[in-house]
Amino acid sequence: MKKAGDDTGIKNMKLEDEMEKAVSEEKQAQVEEVINEASGKVYLPPCQIACPLDEDIQRSHAMIALLPLDAEEAASQIIKIGDEIYDKNPLFLLCSYICGLCEKQCNYKDQAGAVRRRMIVKLIAEYYLPYLETKPPLPVPTKEKVAVIGGGPGGLMCAYALSKKGYRVTILERDFELGGALRYIPRYRLPKDIVQSAIQNLLRIAHIDVKLGARMGDGGETLDDLKREGYRAIFIATGTPSPRPLTIGRELVAGADLEGVMFGLHLLFGVNQGRVSPQLFQGKRVIVIGGGNVAFDVARTARRLGGEVTLVCLENEDRYSKGGIPADVEEVEGATEEGIKITYSRGVAKIIGEDGKFKKIECPRCTSVFEEDGGFNPQFDRSDVIYLEGDALLITTGQRPERAFFQQEGLLNERGRLDVDLFTLMSNRKGGVFIGGDVRQVGFAAEAMRDGVTAAESIDRYLRGEDMKAGREKEYEKASIPEYLEYKPQPAIKWAPVEERLNFEPFEEAFTLEEVIEEARRCLCCGPCKSCKGCIALELQPEIPEVEVNEDLCSGCGICVAVCPYDASKLEKTEKGLVSVIDDLKCKRCGVCISACPAGARTIKDKLAETVANTCATL
């Protein structure tokens, strides 16, 4: 007679088998690092190499490309894709509005235009945002305490990455809200509610404690105080809150204290805080100095506040030249559409006032921006001068960190610069103190976030007593573009008409699901299959199939080489003569070579097909 416990035992065994199978399938779907044995370098699409957060771009594009067109059917799969991206980048919802570093390196950019990754991710974010409110938290951390000074993109990413590793993290932020430089981005580019939701849910999911209004130095806490409170390591990411003064050469330009002169950074912050009148510049002539994205944020903000705006920059109009304007092309195009005039290749030698008020600027022609070695050192022709008159002058020529705290803590070298190991980000002056983000090197938000991830890995190794550098340094090789007769064109970004967008509401129209799927299909084919595995993640096949060549049948005719669009087929000399071989790095298992081979020398080893064939044979 069968005992009652037998059924329980059988059920447990079945459950264990199912769990083991699920773990095996999940492992099978995980991306693999592909090394080119010839070069020893990691082989990846250039977009993924460029992404500071190491997102699996090709994989998410492959999964998007295979979505059903029905929004309800696609929803759960989009959330799954979002989960994969969130694991590496919990601020991807914000990146979908403001980033695009991967697109600058896309293989297709010089053919038919870069694949619009940002717009693809924006659709994922649209579905993911409501789900984010209910996303389950990470396990409660129990390891050592770590302090993060600064709640901007770098600090938030470091805190998240450390929490994933089990550390108890506290962010100390001197302001009364988190976000750092994100709080300066105009709302028409990055909506405030998106920022708020992304940050608050990150704190909840990662169990991160926050102390707002925390003062460091100048009578506030010191690093030694934090260590006495039990923090075993500290990451400093205080950003660059101070605007740079206007200079020409090495000299300060006088007149910055005139009425009507202000720093553009202060304007952006004030507008986002609701402290600026919507008619601040109504009927006024506003001059903005600077050529970067922040300067264009200031100019377009001033335009929305009613100003007649002119932007003056050192750089020339040819962005592809050495001294070309650094702002994104979409920023320049958008500003021009909105009626902002741009004066290129001009510096500012004098700020001229009248009765204590700003009147005009003297602008000599800038003959070069950089030295031969790339160093920033503008040169001017003082005999070629123009004057620009205005009612307000907004200086937006960069930001800098507040150095007093670093000086007090002994973190600067003899030249007054931060003394940091550029690989681990640990201070060379104080062990257990790590420094990153804009305070180390001004860059894009995603680059500050990368510093946060890098510091978290270093802190983890430091606290575990491991080598902080071993195995982390990698060299990359860019996968080439597939060779097609023609490439699908890049879709246009859609903006609301100018007359409807001179306010602080977002004006960029999102792509539809169908448009996003079509755009994702323009991608897929640059990188190795094993660094994607989107088809396995979607359960379309159990593993990446292998293409095999039967040397006895191969005649070395080269037809496979001619038809392969990925340069994956080659001919090699052997004792038997020319024989076809396959470059596994480049092969996409598309089957074109198999169909074209007149000798039937090529086959694809597909476990799914074999299983189906064997099953059919037994019926």
Disulfide bonds with the S-S distance in Angstrom:
none
